[in-house]
Amino acid sequence: MNPLKIGLVGIGAQTRENILPSLLHTPDIQIVAGCDSDPERIDYLRRYVPGAKGYLGVEDMLGKIDLDVVVVACPPQAHRDIARLAMKHGVNVFVEKPPCLNIEELHELVAIADGMGVTTGVGMNFRFARPIQHLRAIREEPDFGNIAHVQINHYANKPRTPLWSMDSTLRSFLLAQAIHSIDLAVVFGGRIRELRSEVQDRNGPLIAEINIGFESGATASILTGTMFPYFEFDMKIVSDKSSMVQLDNLWNITLHEPGHLTRTGGADKRWRGSWQPGPLDSGYVRSGYQVELEHFFHAVRSGNGFEADFNSLLPTYEVIESVCDTAERHAAPAETLRAVEAAEALVVSNAV
């Protein structure tokens, strides 16, 4: 098997800390080129991949070297533009999340990918993290039953100002962080039937409650935001057989089952079993970065599609757009009231 020829675009912190180490541990690929506007970052890549060619522009790289895949870690506007360019060259594309800023841009990327027949992927590493993979295996066990409800608490303390030259802190947070929680709710819940949300925005820190109903009859509730003192991620899945599996901080899993027969206690009212990643698990495997890349490269070779491709993110972006639209509608009366109050104050001031 000939190794896939990889071009890295954007050799910043995410690439250096997670993507490059994962690629260096991935078999049957070859990093042949790196692209960054900063020559020092290209020099950094060459310390680990001495034979890699360096380029300051993506178009220059695509025009001069034959690539199977570009792996991109940049701001979302660059993800969008580089993905467009690479796909039109017939090159398969893997971009870090988020792939773009809104659902209209994502629809465009999906259309280009379909038209060019290329494989696409988005770095949704939570999907591929070892504990989440274990949750997915538990869900498939017949004894667990069908999913009735998914509860996710995703706490964060940033960002509290807009990112990527946008004017919305809420959209920035949803794209930068909560995209993982929303994506997991969709992965476990299926096709979306209805959406409801409420946002408390305190001119920076915010809390969002997102409730999703699925065509399967299952529901999901997400509590997230930046009004918390630290990062925390907890998840519970409840089945129609009254089983519940709980994930604490992407680490410990506890399975609760009613009426489980034990040798010593007979049919107890409640039984629990626990699991956590083993001490020898690789950090990049446990966190999902290496696994998602390996699955993506397999999809490129097989042509069967990658589960976290551009198209798969459309329901997640549907939720993001709904939350943002609802927040804007609810904020409009308050803004109107402030404008009226300001106008009244101006009238009083002029009268005086």
Secondary structure, 3 states (H helix, E strand, C coil): CCCEEEEEECCCHHHHHHHHHHHHCCCCEEEEEEECCCHHHHHHHHHHCCCCEEECCHHHHHHHCCCCEEEECCCHHHHHHHHHHHHHCCCEEEEECCCCCCHHHHHHHHHHHHHHCCCEEEECHHHHCHHHHHHHHHHHCHHHCCEEEEEEEEECCCCCCCCCCCCCHHHHHHHHHHHHHHHHHHHHHCCEEEEEEEEEECCCCEEEEEEEEECCCCEEEEEEECCCCCCEEEEEEEECCCCEEEEECCCEEEEEECCCEECCCEECCCEEEEECCCCCCCHHHHCCHHHHHHHHHHHHHHCCCCCCCCHHHHHHHHHHHHHHHHHHHHHHHHHHHHHHHHHHHHHHHHHC
